[in-house]
């Protein structure tokens, strides 16, 4: 029976060693809670590192058996692997780069080799349990190479990947020496999820610029496989935090804490020790609040909880020292015998203590310099049962996209943070309640369980779309096609030209029909039962010059111009081409910069060709030009299309599909056929009736039902149809 396999660097339990041997502790993290509904069911499995270097064979067996009973499977890592893969490449290379702290990034070949080795180790462990039909969901930056490794051994598997940290802009990501390998690894997945649209956009930009793969609404064609990227912000287990907020232990702690702190308004900060969290910046903002606003002294306290993390690493140890010096300085400067400005704790606390702090705090100050999501702010909101309290949130946190009713600030602007603190401390209760109510309703709806369900739905959707786009070799139905062609009496055949009836030449003007093609077209068009339509992106003058001697119909410039048999050309719809001169000048700049490229000017479109350009340079310039043209056309009724070594800009309300549909309307053809090689031909395939024969030239995913290898196969098929 197919199962779901969750894979993450860490399992939802941690194995520790004490005097009595090994013991396990369950994680209380949001991800473990949300995915509990999946991995605990049936024969599903969670695969990951148990959190401890276990070297003895008997202990490994003990851990494996214990975890198996809980639907988990361990991946054992050595001490060196933990140091070089996790502490090294993951946290010294990827983490700073993805969070825009490249001054901290270390580019170490040993770390990279360890990262590759551990990703392969995860893949190898998966091979022992994976079966046909299984769904795999991989999590986070520690396993960026794993999707491709699984795809290589199980090409049809359903693979999802979710990144829980930001994906950086191309300008940051390109600094990584192994950027292409990391991207290729991620593209092994079918569905790739991010917390925010910006993260998704940055990823797609890097894919386009580094892997030369474009996208349409987040959908990419990777080889012959559809891959989709989307933004799915992760929620929390809302009910868990709302329930914890009224637990007797929480309420008892709140009484003790309030008594200890005295009658002050409380500002709360909770973070793991990390340079991306902006902890020193918020301490300086609090210091400035007290320095310039004496009315808040002895009336407001700042409770800051820092969860220990990697404090043996020099930069983290330095950060910890900086925080403690700031706390000491501020308390020494402003403190009184009966009032402590900052209450600082460097430790982890149980949920009941955190919940008590959430309940009693007037303001939550969450100001990371960069954060994938940040769930602390969501936990604060869920814990506010009386709906009183104010959230100050960094616009650099992924959660800011959802929680627009918080006070949003730039964490690098100390003055703005001070202003936000004053606004929060003075905010009327009715406004607090109104803002909190909106955010609570949002978090209730988009909780962790909704997030899990939506991700799995999107992954399933992608696999369904892949099946819908999967083409079969024409040989699988050739006898049926030939039979229907022979028996039919009213046929229509839509034939693309370049790449379909002819091969691509370095110069498009060299694509004139050869004798074989002329013989083919002559035989097709002399059969009165056939209506043969050349449907092409080429201009009408060229095709008219080459093919006017045949009894053909034409749809050219992707549907702008139509011609039936020997009649005159007619324009399908009224179009404006006044934009061309402006865009032509842009294209000329790229021709000047790119030897071998040239411009083709049609009546209602412009095409930049780069087939003769040096390999690599053409792809680079095409990505630059595409971005430039899309920016220029963003507020116009224009569309930028990327084809095989061409970029075309045209009016967006015409395409081959619309044109083909107009020819099929109200006509009773008993044989309908369409063949094309480009992605512009996909519109034609989609417009064809369900019983039509649609054929894609090439192996990429397509809306066509069948495929052939190249233009030679197209010619052979058409000759076979004729010569039965």
C-alpha positions in Angstrom: 0.0 0.0 0.0 1.5 3.4 -1.0 2.7 5.5 2.0 3.9 9.0 2.8 7.5 9.4 3.8 8.5 12.6 5.6 12.2 13.5 5.5 13.9 16.2 7.5 17.3 16.7 9.0 16.0 16.0 12.5 13.3 13.5 13.7 10.5 14.8 15.8 12.2 13.1 18.8 15.7 13.6 20.2 17.9 10.8 21.5 20.0 11.7 24.5 22.4 9.7 26.6 22.4 9.6 30.4 23.7 7.3 33.1 21.0 4.8 32.4 21.7 4.6 28.7 19.7 6.1 25.8 16.5 8.0 26.2 14.2 9.9 23.8 12.5 13.3 24.2 9.6 14.3 22.0 9.9 17.6 20.1 7.2 20.2 20.7 7.9 22.1 17.5 5.2 23.2 15.2 6.3 21.1 12.3 6.3 17.9 14.4 2.8 18.8 15.6 1.5 19.5 12.2 3.0 16.4 10.5 1.9 14.1 13.3 -1.4 13.7 11.5 0.6 12.2 8.6 3.6 10.2 9.9 1.7 8.4 12.7 -0.9 7.0 10.3 -0.7 3.5 8.9 2.6 2.5 7.5 3.8 6.1 6.9 7.4 7.0 8.1 9.4 10.0 9.2 13.1 9.7 8.2 15.7 11.8 9.9 18.7 12.1 12.2 17.9 11.3 15.9 20.0 14.1 17.3 22.9 12.0 18.6 26.0 10.4 17.2 25.4 6.7 17.8 28.3 4.5 16.8 27.9 1.2 18.5 26.0 -1.4 16.4 23.9 -2.6 19.3 22.8 0.9 20.2 21.9 1.7 16.7 19.8 -1.4 16.6 18.1 -0.4 19.9 17.4 3.1 18.5 16.1 1.7 15.2 13.7 -0.7 16.9 12.4 1.9 19.3 11.8 4.5 16.5 10.2 1.9 14.2 7.4 1.4 16.8 6.7 5.2 16.5 6.7 5.2 12.6 10.2 6.7 12.4 13.4 5.6 10.8 16.9 7.0 11.8 19.7 8.2 9.6 22.8 7.9 11.7 25.5 10.6 11.3 29.0 10.5 12.6 30.5 13.2 14.7 32.6 14.4 11.7 29.5 14.5 9.5 27.6 16.5 12.0 30.5 19.0 12.3 31.1 19.4 8.6 27.6 18.9 7.1 25.4 20.4 9.7 27.5 22.8 11.7 29.6 23.5 8.7 27.9 23.7 5.3 24.3 24.1 6.6 25.0 26.7 9.2 28.2 28.3 8.1 27.4 28.5 4.3 23.8 28.1 3.4 22.3 29.9 6.5 24.2 33.2 6.2 23.8 33.2 2.4 20.1 32.6 2.5 19.7 35.3 5.3 21.8 37.9 3.4 24.7 37.8 5.9 27.3 36.8 3.4 30.1 38.4 5.5 29.6 35.3 7.7 29.6 32.7 4.9 32.4 30.2 4.7 33.0 28.5 1.3 34.8 25.3 2.3 35.2 22.3 -0.1 35.3 19.9 2.8 32.0 21.2 4.1 30.5 20.9 0.6 31.7 17.3 0.2 30.2 16.4 3.6 26.9 18.0 2.6 26.8 15.9 -0.6 27.8 12.8 1.4 25.1 13.2 4.0 22.4 13.9 1.4 23.4 10.7 -0.4 23.2 8.9 3.0 19.7 10.1 3.4 18.9 8.9 -0.1 20.5 5.5 0.6 18.4 5.0 3.8 15.3 5.9 1.9 16.0 3.2 -0.7 15.4 0.6 2.1 11.8 1.7 2.6 10.6 3.4 -0.6 8.1 1.6 -2.8 6.3 2.4 -6.0 3.5 4.9 -5.5 5.0 6.4 -2.3 4.8 10.2 -1.6 8.0 11.8 -0.3 7.9 15.2 1.5 11.4 16.7 2.1 12.0 19.6 4.5 14.4 22.5 4.6 17.9 23.7 3.6 19.8 20.7 5.0 18.6 18.5 2.2 18.5 20.6 -0.9 20.3 17.9 -3.0 18.0 15.1 -1.9 15.0 15.6 -4.3 17.2 15.1 -7.4 19.0 12.0 -5.8 15.6 10.4 -5.2 14.4 11.4 -8.7 17.4 9.6 -10.2 16.5 6.3 -8.6 12.7 6.7 -8.6 11.9 8.9 -11.6 8.1 8.6 -11.2 7.9 9.2 -7.5 5.8 12.0 -6.1 8.3 14.3 -4.4 7.5 17.5 -2.5 10.0 20.0 -0.9 9.4 22.8 1.5 12.0 25.5 2.4 11.5 26.8 5.9 14.0 29.7 5.6 14.1 32.5 3.1 15.3 31.9 -0.4 17.7 34.8 -1.2 17.8 37.0 -4.2 19.9 36.0 -7.2 22.6 38.5 -6.2 23.1 36.7 -2.9 22.5 33.1 -4.1 25.0 33.5 -7.0 27.8 33.9 -4.5 27.6 30.2 -3.6 30.2 28.2 -5.6 27.8 25.3 -5.7 24.7 27.3 -6.7 23.8 25.2 -9.8 24.0 21.9 -7.9 21.8 23.2 -5.2 19.2 24.4 -7.7 19.3 21.2 -9.7 18.8 19.3 -6.4 15.7 21.2 -5.5 14.3 20.8 -9.1 14.2 17.1 -8.5 11.0 17.8 -6.6 7.6 18.0 -8.3 6.3 20.7 -6.0 8.5 23.2 -4.2 7.0 25.3 -1.4 8.1 28.6 0.2 6.7 30.7 3.0 6.3 33.9 0.9 5.9 35.0 -2.6 9.2 36.9 -2.5 11.0 33.7 -1.6 9.3 31.9 -4.5 10.1 34.8 -6.9 13.8 34.8 -5.9 14.0 31.1 -6.5 12.4 31.3 -9.9 14.7 34.1 -10.9 17.7 32.0 -10.0 16.3 29.0 -11.8 15.9 31.2 -14.9 19.3 32.9 -14.7 21.4 29.9 -13.6 19.5 26.9 -15.2 17.9 28.7 -18.2 14.5 27.5 -17.2 11.6 29.9 -17.5 8.3 29.7 -15.7 4.6 30.5 -16.2 2.9 31.3 -13.0 5.4 29.2 -11.1 5.2 26.3 -13.4 8.5 25.1 -15.0 9.3 22.5 -17.6 12.3 20.6 -16.2 13.3 18.2 -18.9 10.1 16.4 -19.7 8.5 17.0 -16.3 6.3 19.7 -15.0 7.5 21.3 -11.7 5.6 23.9 -9.7 6.7 26.4 -7.1 4.3 28.2 -4.8 4.0 30.3 -1.6 2.3 28.5 1.3 2.9 30.3 4.6 3.2 27.9 7.5 0.7 28.3 10.4 0.8 27.1 14.0 -1.3 24.7 16.0 -3.6 27.5 17.0 -5.8 25.4 19.4 -2.7 24.2 21.2 -1.5 27.6 22.2 -5.0 28.9 22.9 -5.6 25.9 25.2 -2.2 26.3 26.9 -3.1 29.9 27.6 -5.8 28.8 30.0 -4.0 25.8 31.5 -3.9 25.9 35.4 -0.1 25.7 35.3 0.1 28.7 32.9 -2.3 30.7 35.1 -0.3 29.9 38.3 2.9 30.9 36.6 1.4 34.2 35.4 0.4 35.1 38.9 4.0 34.5 40.2 5.6 36.4 37.3 3.3 39.4 37.6 4.0 39.5 41.4 7.7 39.4 40.7 7.7 42.0 38.0 5.4 44.5 39.7 2.9 46.8 38.1 4.6 47.6 34.8 3.7 47.2 31.2 5.7 44.3 29.7 7.5 44.2 26.3 8.3 40.6 25.3 11.1 39.3 23.1 11.7 35.6 22.5 14.3 34.3 20.0 17.0 31.7 19.4 20.5 33.1 19.6 21.3 34.1 16.0 22.7 37.1 14.2 19.6 37.1 11.9 17.2 37.8 14.8 18.1 41.5 15.4 18.4 41.2 19.2 21.0 43.9 19.7 19.0 46.3 17.5 15.9 45.9 19.6 17.9 46.4 22.8 19.3 49.6 21.5 15.8 50.7 20.5 14.5 50.0 24.1 17.5 52.0 25.4 16.6 54.9 23.2 13.0 54.7 24.3 14.0 55.1 27.9 16.6 57.8 27.2 14.3 60.1 25.2 11.0 59.3 27.0 11.3 59.5 30.7 7.6 58.8 31.3 8.3 55.1 30.5 10.9 54.7 33.2 9.7 52.5 36.0 6.5 52.0 34.0 7.8 49.6 31.3 10.0 46.5 31.5 11.5 44.5 28.7 11.6 40.7 29.1 14.0 39.1 26.7 14.3 35.3 26.4 17.2 34.0 24.3 17.2 30.3 23.6 20.8 28.9 23.5 22.2 28.0 20.1 25.7 27.2 19.0 27.3 29.5 21.5 30.6 27.7 21.2 30.9 29.1 17.6 32.9 32.4 17.8 30.4 34.6 16.1 27.6 33.3 18.2 29.7 33.6 21.4 30.5 37.2 20.4 26.8 37.9 19.8 25.9 36.5 23.2 28.5 38.7 24.8 27.2 41.8 23.0 23.6 41.1 24.2 24.7 40.6 27.8 26.8 43.8 27.7 23.9 45.8 26.3 21.5 44.3 29.0 24.1 45.2 31.7 24.7 48.7 30.4 21.0 49.5 30.1 20.1 48.1 33.5 23.0 49.9 35.1 22.1 53.2 33.4 18.3 53.2 34.0 17.6 50.6 36.7 16.3 51.4 40.2 16.1 49.3 43.4 12.4 48.6 42.8 12.5 48.5 39.0 14.6 46.5 36.5 14.4 47.7 32.9 15.4 44.4 31.3 14.8 40.9 32.5 17.1 38.7 30.5 17.1 34.9 30.4 19.4 32.7 28.4 17.6 29.4 28.5 14.8 27.3 27.1 11.5 27.3 28.9 8.5 25.0 28.9 5.3 25.9 27.0 3.5 26.8 30.2 6.1 29.5 31.0 6.1 30.8 27.4 2.3 30.9 27.5 2.3 32.8 30.8 4.7 35.4 29.2 2.5 35.7 26.1 -0.6 36.2 28.3 0.9 38.9 30.5 2.8 40.9 27.9 1.4 44.1 26.5 3.7 44.2 23.5 5.5 41.5 21.6 8.6 42.9 19.9 9.6 40.6 17.0 12.2 42.3 14.8 14.3 39.8 12.9 16.7 41.3 10.3 15.6 38.4 8.1 13.4 35.4 8.8 11.6 32.8 6.8 8.4 32.9 8.8 8.8 33.4 12.6 6.2 31.6 14.6 6.7 33.4 17.9 4.5 36.3 16.7 1.7 33.8 15.8 2.0 32.0 19.1 1.7 35.4 20.9 -1.5 36.2 19.0 -3.0 32.7 19.7 -2.3 33.1 23.4 -4.2 36.4 23.7 -7.6 35.1 24.8 -8.7 38.6 25.9 -7.5 40.0 22.5 -5.5 42.7 24.2 -1.9 43.3 23.2 0.1 44.7 20.4 2.4 43.0 18.0 5.4 44.9 16.6 6.7 42.9 13.7 9.6 43.2 11.3 8.6 43.5 7.7 11.6 41.2 7.0 9.8 38.3 8.6 7.7 36.0 6.4 4.8 36.3 8.8 4.6 40.1 8.0 2.9 39.1 4.7 0.0 37.7 6.7 -0.1 39.9 9.8 -0.6 43.3 8.3 -2.6 44.4 11.3 0.6 44.3 13.4 2.7 47.4 13.6 5.2 46.7 10.8 8.7 48.2 11.0 12.1 48.1 9.3 14.3 46.4 11.9 17.3 48.4 10.7 15.5 51.7 11.6 16.0 52.2 15.4 14.0 55.4 15.4 11.1 53.6 13.7 11.2 50.8 16.3 11.1 53.4 19.1 8.1 55.1 17.5 6.4 51.7 17.2 7.0 51.0 20.9 5.4 54.3 21.8 2.5 53.7 19.5 2.0 50.2 21.0 2.2 51.3 24.6 -0.4 54.1 24.0 -2.7 52.1 21.7 -6.3 52.2 23.0 -7.8 48.8 24.0 -10.5 48.9 21.4 -7.9 49.3 18.6 -5.8 46.5 20.2 -8.9 44.2 20.2 -9.8 45.1 16.6 -6.4 44.4 15.3 -5.9 41.2 17.3 -9.3 39.9 16.3 -8.4 40.1 12.6 -5.1 38.4 13.1 -6.6 35.7 15.2 -9.2 34.8 12.7 -6.6 34.6 10.0 -4.3 32.3 12.1 -7.3 30.1 13.0 -8.1 29.5 9.4 -4.5 29.1 8.1 -3.3 26.9 10.9 -0.6 24.2 10.7 -3.1 21.5 9.8 -4.5 23.6 6.9 -0.9 24.2 5.7 -0.1 20.5 5.7 -3.4 19.7 3.9 -2.8 22.4 1.3 0.8 21.3 0.6 -0.3 17.7 0.0 -3.2 18.9 -2.2 -0.8 21.0 -4.3 1.6 18.1 -4.7 -1.2 15.8 -5.8 -2.4 18.5 -8.3 1.1 18.7 -9.8 1.3 14.9 -10.2 -2.2 14.9 -11.9 -1.1 17.7 -14.2 2.1 15.7 -15.1 -0.1 12.8 -16.0 -2.3 15.0 -18.1 0.7 16.4 -19.9 2.4 13.1 -20.4 2.6 12.2 -24.0 2.7 8.7 -25.5 4.9 7.7 -28.5 2.9 8.0 -31.7 3.7 4.3 -32.4 1.3 3.4 -29.6 -1.7 4.5 -31.7 -0.3 4.7 -35.2 -2.6 1.9 -36.6 -5.6 3.7 -35.2 -4.5 7.0 -36.6 -3.9 5.6 -40.0 -7.2 3.8 -40.0 -9.2 6.9 -39.1 -7.4 9.0 -41.7 -8.1 6.5 -44.4 -11.8 6.2 -43.5 -12.4 9.9 -43.0 -13.8 12.2 -45.7 -13.4 15.7 -44.2 -10.1 16.3 -42.6 -8.2 19.3 -41.1 -4.5 19.2 -40.4 -2.8 22.0 -38.4 0.9 21.9 -39.2 3.5 24.1 -37.5 6.4 24.9 -39.8 9.9 25.5 -38.1 11.0 22.5 -36.1 8.0 20.5 -37.2 8.1 20.3 -41.0 11.7 21.5 -41.3 14.7 21.3 -39.0 16.1 24.4 -37.3 18.8 26.1 -39.3 21.3 28.6 -38.0 19.6 31.2 -40.3 15.8 31.0 -40.3 15.8 32.1 -44.0 17.5 28.8 -44.8 14.4 26.9 -43.7 12.9 26.9 -47.2 11.1 23.7 -48.1 13.3 21.1 -49.7 12.1 18.8 -52.4 10.9 16.1 -49.9 8.7 18.6 -48.1 7.4 20.1 -51.3 6.4 16.6 -52.5 4.7 16.0 -49.1 2.7 19.2 -49.2 1.7 18.6 -52.8 0.3 15.2 -52.0 -1.5 16.4 -48.9 -3.1 19.4 -50.7 -4.2 17.6 -53.8 -6.4 15.3 -51.8 -9.8 17.2 -51.8 -10.7 15.6 -48.4 -7.8 17.5 -46.7 -7.8 21.0 -45.4 -4.1 21.7 -44.6 -3.4 24.7 -42.4 0.2 26.0 -41.9 0.0 27.5 -38.4 3.2 29.3 -37.6 4.8 32.2 -35.8 6.5 33.3 -39.0 5.5 36.4 -40.9 3.1 36.2 -43.9 5.5 37.4 -46.5 8.0 34.6 -46.0 5.5 31.8 -45.9 3.6 33.3 -48.9 6.8 33.4 -50.9 7.7 29.8 -50.0 4.4 28.0 -50.0 1.8 30.0 -52.1 2.0 27.5 -54.9 0.3 24.9 -52.7 -3.4 24.7 -52.0 -2.8 25.6 -48.3 -4.5 27.7 -45.6 -2.4 29.8 -43.3 -2.5 31.1 -39.8 0.7 33.2 -39.2 2.3 35.4 -36.6 0.7 33.2 -34.0 -2.8 34.0 -35.3 -2.7 37.6 -36.4 -3.0 36.9 -40.1 -5.2 34.3 -41.8 -5.4 33.2 -45.4 -7.7 30.5 -46.9 -6.4 28.8 -50.1 -5.9 31.4 -52.8 -7.8 34.3 -51.0 -6.2 37.4 -49.7 -4.7 37.8 -46.3 -7.1 39.0 -43.6 -6.2 40.3 -40.1 -7.9 38.2 -37.5 -8.5 41.1 -35.0 -7.6 44.7 -35.0 -4.2 45.2 -33.3 -2.0 48.1 -32.4 1.7 48.0 -33.5 2.7 51.5 -32.4 4.8 50.0 -29.6 7.2 48.4 -32.0 9.6 51.3 -32.6 10.2 51.7 -28.9 10.9 48.0 -28.4 12.9 47.7 -31.6 15.4 50.1 -30.1 15.8 47.9 -27.1 16.3 44.8 -29.2 18.9 46.7 -31.3 21.0 47.3 -28.1 21.0 43.6 -27.5 22.0 42.9 -31.1 24.9 45.3 -30.6 26.0 43.5 -27.4 25.4 40.0 -28.8 27.3 39.1 -32.0 25.3 36.7 -34.2 21.9 37.7 -33.0 19.4 39.6 -35.2 15.9 41.0 -35.2 12.9 39.8 -37.2 10.2 42.4 -37.6 6.7 41.2 -38.3 3.6 43.2 -38.7 2.5 42.8 -35.1 5.4 41.3 -33.3 9.2 41.5 -32.9 11.5 38.5 -32.6 15.1 38.4 -31.3 17.0 35.4 -32.7 20.1 34.1 -31.0 20.6 30.7 -32.7 24.0 31.8 -34.1 25.3 33.3 -30.9 28.1 31.7 -28.9 26.8 29.0 -26.5 26.4 30.5 -23.1 26.4 34.1 -24.2 23.1 33.7 -26.0 21.4 32.2 -23.0 22.8 34.9 -20.7 21.6 37.7 -23.0 18.2 36.0 -23.5 17.6 36.0 -19.7 18.6 39.7 -19.5 16.4 40.6 -22.4 13.4 38.7 -21.2 13.5 40.4 -17.8 14.0 43.8 -19.6 11.1 43.2 -22.0 8.7 41.9 -19.3 9.4 45.1 -17.3 8.7 47.3 -20.3 5.5 45.4 -21.2 4.1 45.0 -17.6 1.5 47.7 -18.1 0.8 47.1 -21.8 -1.3 44.5 -23.6 1.8 42.7 -24.7 3.3 39.3 -24.1 6.9 38.1 -24.0 7.3 34.6 -25.3 10.5 32.5 -25.0 10.9 29.9 -27.8 13.7 27.8 -29.1 16.6 30.3 -29.4 14.1 33.1 -29.9 12.4 35.7 -27.8 9.2 37.2 -29.2 7.1 40.1 -28.0 3.6 40.3 -29.4 0.1 41.4 -28.5 -1.2 39.2 -25.7 -4.7 38.7 -27.0 -3.8 36.5 -29.9 -2.3 33.0 -30.0 -2.4 30.0 -32.1 -5.1 28.3 -30.0 -7.6 31.2 -30.4 -6.9 31.1 -34.2 -7.3 27.4 -34.5 -10.5 27.3 -32.5 -12.0 29.9 -34.9 -11.3 27.5 -37.8 -12.8 24.5 -36.1 -16.0 26.3 -35.0 -19.2 25.0 -36.6 -17.4 22.6 -38.9 -18.0 18.9 -39.0 -14.6 17.5 -39.5 -14.3 13.7 -39.0 -10.5 13.8 -38.7 -8.6 16.5 -36.8 -4.8 16.5 -36.5 -2.3 19.0 -35.0 1.5 18.8 -34.8 4.0 21.3 -33.4 7.3 21.5 -31.5 7.3 24.9 -29.6 5.6 25.9 -26.4 3.5 28.3 -28.5 1.9 25.2 -30.1 0.5 24.2 -26.7 -2.3 26.7 -27.3 -3.2 24.8 -30.5 -3.2 21.5 -28.7 -5.4 22.8 -26.0 -7.9 24.2 -28.5 -8.3 20.8 -30.3 -11.3 18.6 -29.6 -10.8 15.6 -27.3 -11.0 13.1 -30.2 -8.3 14.9 -32.2 -4.8 13.6 -32.8 -2.3 16.0 -31.3 1.4 15.4 -31.7 4.4 17.1 -29.9 7.8 17.1 -31.6 10.3 16.4 -28.9 10.2 14.8 -25.4 9.1 17.7 -23.2 5.8 17.8 -21.3 2.9 18.8 -23.5 -0.8 19.2 -23.7 -0.5 17.0 -26.9 -1.5 13.3 -26.5 1.4 11.9 -28.5 5.0 12.6 -29.4 7.6 12.0 -32.2 11.3 12.6 -32.0 11.9 15.2 -34.7 10.7 16.7 -37.9 11.8 13.7 -39.9 9.3 11.6 -37.9 6.6 14.1 -38.7 7.3 13.8 -42.4 7.4 10.0 -42.3 4.1 9.9 -40.4 2.4 12.2 -42.9 3.7 10.2 -45.8 2.4 7.0 -44.2 -1.0 8.7 -43.8 -1.1 9.6 -47.5 0.3 6.3 -48.9 -2.0 3.8 -47.3 
